[in-house]
Amino acid sequence: MTTQEVIEAVKCLDLGIEGEKDFIKFIQNCESDIYTGTDSEGNDITLSVQKDAGMRISTYQDNGWIQIVDYDLMRDADGDICVVTSETYER
């Protein structure tokens, strides 16, 4: 998932995320918690946030697989905050 796809996916959770800056601020400022909802394709999703560190979105797909996308906040060589993404699947 791209950052924009994640932003679209989590809009259904009414978290106030509209753009990439909001996405980073959400991770930085949100208390660690778990949110659930349904994405635009009707899949159940779980969003787990670890304050100021990262978040994980698990999408429970119709084919029986769970798509897991992790977003970790890191600093680049210039000291700017960026998001490092990894994606795995589980059955």
C-alpha positions as CSV (number, residue, x, y, z in Angstrom):
1,M,0.0,0.0,0.0
2,T,1.2,3.5,-0.7
3,T,0.9,6.2,1.9
4,Q,-2.1,7.6,0.0
5,E,-3.8,4.3,-0.1
6,V,-3.4,4.1,3.7
7,I,-4.8,7.5,4.1
8,E,-7.8,6.5,2.1
9,A,-8.1,3.2,4.1
10,V,-8.1,4.9,7.5
11,K,-10.5,7.7,6.5
12,C,-13.2,5.2,7.2
13,L,-12.1,5.2,10.8
14,D,-12.7,9.0,11.1
15,L,-9.3,9.7,12.5
16,G,-8.9,13.1,10.7
17,I,-6.1,12.0,8.4
18,E,-6.2,13.9,5.1
19,G,-2.6,14.0,3.8
20,E,1.0,12.7,4.4
21,K,1.8,15.3,7.1
22,D,-1.4,14.4,9.0
23,F,-0.3,10.7,8.7
24,I,3.0,11.4,10.3
25,K,1.5,13.7,13.0
26,F,-1.1,11.0,13.7
27,I,1.6,8.5,14.5
28,Q,3.6,11.0,16.5
29,N,0.7,12.2,18.6
30,C,-1.9,9.5,18.9
31,E,-1.9,7.5,22.1
32,S,-1.0,3.8,21.5
33,D,-4.2,2.1,20.7
34,I,-6.1,-0.3,18.3
35,Y,-8.8,0.9,15.9
36,T,-11.1,-1.3,13.8
37,G,-13.2,-0.5,10.7
38,T,-14.0,-1.5,7.2
39,D,-12.2,-0.2,4.1
40,S,-13.8,1.0,0.9
41,E,-13.7,-2.6,-0.5
42,G,-15.6,-4.0,2.4
43,N,-12.6,-5.7,4.1
44,D,-12.3,-5.5,7.9
45,I,-9.2,-3.6,8.9
46,T,-7.3,-3.3,12.2
47,L,-5.0,-0.3,12.8
48,S,-2.5,-0.6,15.7
49,V,-0.6,2.5,16.6
50,Q,2.5,2.9,18.8
51,K,2.8,6.5,19.7
52,D,5.8,8.3,18.1
53,A,7.1,5.0,16.6
54,G,4.8,3.5,14.0
55,M,1.6,1.7,13.1
56,R,0.4,-1.5,11.6
57,I,-2.6,-2.0,9.3
58,S,-4.0,-5.5,9.0
59,T,-6.5,-6.0,6.2
60,Y,-8.6,-9.2,6.3
61,Q,-9.1,-10.0,2.7
62,D,-11.9,-12.1,1.1
63,N,-9.4,-14.7,-0.1
64,G,-8.5,-15.7,3.5
65,W,-5.2,-13.8,3.6
66,I,-4.3,-11.0,6.0
67,Q,-2.3,-8.2,4.4
68,I,0.0,-6.6,7.1
69,V,1.6,-3.3,6.4
70,D,3.9,-1.7,8.9
71,Y,4.8,2.0,8.9
72,D,7.8,3.0,11.1
73,L,8.9,6.6,11.7
74,M,12.6,7.1,11.0
75,R,14.9,10.1,10.5
76,D,16.7,10.4,7.2
77,A,20.3,11.6,6.8
78,D,19.1,15.2,7.0
79,G,17.2,14.6,10.2
80,D,13.8,14.8,8.6
81,I,11.1,12.3,9.7
82,C,10.1,9.8,7.1
83,V,8.0,6.7,7.0
84,V,9.6,3.3,6.3
85,T,7.1,0.7,5.0
86,S,7.1,-3.1,4.9
87,E,4.4,-5.4,3.8
88,T,3.8,-9.1,4.6
89,Y,0.9,-11.6,4.2
90,E,-0.4,-14.3,6.6
91,R,-3.0,-16.9,6.3
